[in-house]
Amino acid sequence: MHKHLFLFLFLWLSFLSFSFAQTKVEKYCQVVVGPQGISRTKRIAKISYGENKWLFTPKDTSLFQQLNYVNSLTTEADVLNYMSHLGWTFVNVHSAGGGQEWFYFKKEFDAADWVQ
């Protein structure tokens, strides 16, 4: 009898732990760093969340305030350090002519923190 009760209790607790597990989602963003206008000496960074805004819609809009700070940065190292400070992981970089570089970052969030 005790074995059956222990087994039932174990299975029930296991079920509860899985039912409260958070579903995770990965979100990505892109930061372009390059010359400003025709100037080759002054550089700017510009963050992008993609064209389809409904794919990047956090419930906590302060995330946009944090990420938009990137637009005030002027060097690649500052961008990498700041994004790392926010918990974003560097994924890849793509360089092209004209001195522009595209940096890609990702971060894992709880699905409940995003508008569905």
PyMOL commands that set and color helices and strands:
alter all, ss='L'
color gray80, all
select helices_A, chain A and resi 2-19+53-55+62-72+76-85+97-99+111-113
alter helices_A, ss='H'
color red, helices_A
select strands_A, chain A and resi 24-35+43-48+89-95+101-110
alter strands_A, ss='S'
color yellow, strands_A
deselect
rebuild
show_as cartoon
